[in-house]
Amino acid sequence: MQTSPQSNDKIYDLAVIGGGINGVGIAADASGRGLSVFLCEKDDLASHTSSASSKLIHGGLRYLEHKEFRLVREALAEREVLLAKAPHIIRPMRFIMPHRPHLRPAWLIRTGLFFYDHLGKREKLLGSNNVYFKEDSPLNAAITRGFEYSDCAVDDARLVVLNAMHAREKGADIVTRTRCLSAQREGQYWVVDLENEQGQFQIKAKALVNAAGPWVAQFIKQDLQLKSPYGIRLIQGSHIIVPKLYEGDKAFIMQNDDRRIVFAIPYLDQYTMIGTTDREYQGDPAQVKITQEETDYLIKVSNAHFKNQLTQADIVSTFAGVRPLCDDESDNPSAITRDYTLALSKESAEQAPLLSVFGGKLTTYRKLAESAMQQLKPFFPDMKGSWTATEALPGGENMESAEQLAKEIRAQVTDASETLAKRWASAYGSRIWNIVGEATSIEQLGQHFGQGLYAKEVDYLCAVEWASNSQDVLWRRSKLGLNFAQSEIESLDAYLATKPHHTVAA
């Protein structure tokens, strides 16, 4: 249930500040080890960096150039682990890298791909190979050959929500739209002052985890009145979404003259997502927006590769986020480490510990959480061992494949379209039956808001997935926002205004 404003007498083992991927990953891991956990997020889950990614679970081919072998090895191995944990929201994807000889020699790319194939354990994903392009290729005629390899695509915001659900199912208290005003050490505990719509309240915890993402250093300085052990550099990454540039389900990884790479990724069946950029960002992380310069850059990279030429008028939507990277004093934003740094601080043996998370990436969130638990182990000697590598995320249990599940959905809800069944299967996995229940026809799912969104699904999102407004539902829990008309959004908001916004056990 949503925590009420009166102060809570319970003393938690862990209070986690931040409901992005690292915060919920740590909350889930800790809860499964028997620790009592409280997590607060000032906005909605995944409302900042974690929903503004390129939506990939990938080893990071380009990190090899910066000799980040540890990070790449860990990320490559995690692809297989996460595929098994969440087969509904994560799927294998083939990537084509067109070869432009003036940028990187073929032998260098082949060497990189050899490492990529062999650095991490690979069971489900296919290895790399050469490709040659014919006249029917979507690429410009001058591009005749390239390389192909495997990575995975993911629904990033849903990955966050599923980890939050997992944490709650293991006993954690997760509250959204609840801001941490301040926290101070009192003896062996942290006393955390919080505020939400119901008012102000306090909790106590034996350890504090700062997973505030772009706000990690600011939180230490302003809310804790302490000195941050590391600087943070905010690197903006922006994407554009355009109508489908080419047929097929493969992504392209495009090398640019500045030695950066940009992806073109099939998105929601009818679009192509192009990104990302890399630029230093100085402003408020909550206000980040794509710049004209970035828009021009992405269009230029796409037009240098594809026959299908883009103009600004083709852009259907854009999104931007900031990656909070640990400041390693690199001059080049692309070269700053994507690895994570965990900083544990306490002044004395009696003091309650503070663990701050700097950096990290979607793909390695689970390993980051395991490392965090390792650092906290001395304070909780009785906690259980690691467990997250083998347990499915909510909806991933007993799932053969999203295709098979979509067939089972249509066998029961006989008038559900193939598109709808596919969306349900790949968003909810086996938890779809908690939405559909016994329904055998669409009309039993209640009011239709448009684009295959029915009241039953909205009710579930409010009750089980912390959704409280149309943005939460349309952009983070589903990706239906791209096709929703203003009148449909207003009708959905009117319906949501009638719903109680708290979470119950699913």
Salt bridges, closest charged atoms under 4 A:
ASP13 OD1 - LYS206 NZ 3.27
ASP29 OD1 - ARG33 NE 2.54
ASP43 OD2 - LYS42 NZ 2.91
ASP43 OD2 - HIS48 NE2 2.71
ASP44 OD2 - ARG476 NE 2.65
ASP44 OD1 - ARG477 NH2 2.70
GLU65 OE1 - ARG104 NH2 2.76
GLU65 OE2 - ARG259 NH2 3.24
GLU74 OE1 - ARG70 NH1 2.81
GLU78 OE2 - ARG366 NH2 2.85
GLU123 OE2 - LYS121 NZ 2.88
GLU148 OE2 - ARG94 NE 3.01
GLU148 OE2 - LYS250 NZ 3.32
ASP151 OD1 - ARG79 NH1 2.87
ASP155 OD1 - LYS479 NZ 2.97
ASP156 OD2 - LYS55 NZ 2.88
GLU169 OE2 - ARG431 NH1 2.81
GLU247 OE1 - LYS244 NZ 3.48
ASP257 OD1 - HIS102 NE2 3.47
ASP269 OD1 - LYS422 NZ 3.27
ASP278 OD2 - ARG62 NH2 3.80
ASP278 OD2 - ARG260 NE 2.92
ASP278 OD1 - ARG323 NH2 2.28
ASP278 OD1 - ARG338 NH2 2.92
GLU280 OE2 - ARG233 NE 2.91
ASP327 OD1 - ARG233 NH1 3.56
ASP339 OD1 - ARG70 NH2 2.56
GLU370 OE2 - ARG366 NH1 2.92
GLU370 OE1 - LYS367 NZ 3.55
GLU391 OE2 - HIS166 NE2 3.15
GLU391 OE2 - LYS170 NZ 2.80
GLU397 OE2 - ARG431 NH2 2.89
GLU418 OE1 - ARG410 NH1 3.87
GLU457 OE1 - ARG423 NH2 2.78
ASP459 OD1 - LYS499 NZ 3.13
GLU465 OE2 - ARG158 NH2 2.70
GLU465 OE1 - ARG477 NE 3.97
ASP472 OD1 - ARG177 NH2 2.99
ASP472 OD1 - ARG476 NH2 2.81
